[in-house]
Amino acid sequence: MKHDWEYKKLGEICDIINGLWTGKKPPFVKVGVIRNTNFTKSCTLDDSDIFYTDVEEKAYSKRKLQKGDIIIEKSGGSEKQPVGRPILFGLDGEYSFSNFTSTLRINNGSIIPSFLHKVLVGLYFQGKTRPLQSKTTGLHNLDFNKYLRFSIPVPPLPIQQQIVDELDKLTEIIEKKKQQVKELDNLAQSIFYDMFGDPVENEKGWEVKKLIDVSYIMSGFAFPSKEFSQDNPIKVIKITNVGVGEFIYDNISLPYKYESKSEFKACLGDIAIALTRTVISSGLKRAYIPQEYDGALVNQRVAIIKGISADNKYLYYLLGTEYVRSYIIEHASALMQPNLSITDLRALPLFYPPLPLQQSFAQKIEAIEKQKELINQSIKETQLLFDARMDYYFGE
C-alpha cells in the first residue's frame, strides 16, 4: 500500500511560523505561551502548566495558534533526548509559542493535521532529527531548513483517516489501562489511611519510632562513572533509575572488579530512595528494586531501605504520604532541588502500628500489585503493537 503513496517535502505542504519573543511595545495582550516544558516525552501537549504573559499584540497577531497547528521543539533537548519533538495543538483560547519552537501550519487540504503529526512523531522516534541538531552554549538546535526537506507520505485522505483512527484507538486503550493503574494506586493509598490513619495526626495513637530503628538503611558508593560499561553483567542502580513509584531501567553496569563490594548491593523488593531531587511536583522518588536488578550495586545519592522489624510494603506506602513529603521538604538542603541527607532519612520519625497489622496491609497490597502487574503487561503488549503499526506505516 505504501508504494502507491505520494510523497512531498514537509516545506511544500506547510507554512512555517517562528516563535514569539515577549517584546516591550504596547499594546499588550495576555496569552498562554507553549514552551518546551509543555512537550511530553511521547510528543503530546501537557497543558497542566502553561505560562501566561503579556506580549505585543502586533507580534501575537502573526503567531496566534490555531487548532491543527504542529509545534516543533527547535532548541533545547539533551544528549538522551534530541530536539525535534512535535506536538499537535488543539486547545481553545488565546495561545502562542515560544522562540525556542516553530510552528507548522498545513497550507492545503492534502493532509490531515493528526496524520502529519504521527508521521513527524515516527521520524522523531526513528532518530531522524538527531543528525540535524547542533550544540551551542549547552543548547541543542535543530537545523530547520534540513528538517523541512523531510519526505512526507501523503496517501489519499480516507487512508490517512483510517491510519489515524487505528493508532488513536491503540493510544486510547493504553491511556485507559494507565488510568486503571492509577485507580489501583489510589485504592492502595486509601486502604493505608483506613487501616492506619493520618501519619500527621496519628489519631489512632500508634507508637512513634525513627526509620533507622525499624529498618536497615544503606547509602550508595561513589563508583567512578568513567568505569561504567554496557558490556558487563554487574548492574548499577543510579539516581536516574528511581522514579516516582517506578523503577526506570537503563542497564548501566560496572566492570567485574567491583563485584566483591557486597555491602553496596541491593536485593529484590528493597526500597530505593533518590537523595537528590528527592521530592518533585508529582511526589517522592522511590521505587522497589525489581528482579532484573537483584544484587545490583548502589551508586551514590541513592539510599536503600529494607524493613527489619517493619514490613517493607508498609514502609513503601508510608514513604509516599504527604507527611513524609513535608518532612523531606523541611529538611532538604535546597528548596529548588530538594536534597535529603542520609542522616535525615535515618532520623525520619514514623508511627509504628503492630507488625501483624502491617503484614495484613501487605497482603491486601500484594493482591492489588498482582492486578497492576497484569495491567502493566497488557500496556507493554499494546505499546509494542502501536510501535509495530507506526513502523509499518512510517518506517523505511
Secondary structure by P-SEA (a helix, b strand, c coil): ccccbbbbcccccbbbbbbbcccccccbbbbbbbccccccccccccccbbbbbbccaaaaaaccccccbbbbbccccccccccbbbbbbbbcccccccccbbbbbbccccccaaaaaaaaaaaaaaccccccccccccbbbbaaaaaaacbbbbccaaaaaaaaaaaaaaaaaaaaaaaaaaaaaaaaaaaaaaccccccccccccccccccccbbbbbbcccccccccccccccccccccccccbbbbccccccccccccccccccccbbbbbccccccccccccccccccccbbbbcccbbbbbbccccaaaaaaaaacaaaaaaaaaacccccbbbbcaaaaaabbbbbccaaaaaaaaaaaaaaaaaaaaaaaaaaaaaaaaaaaaaaaccc
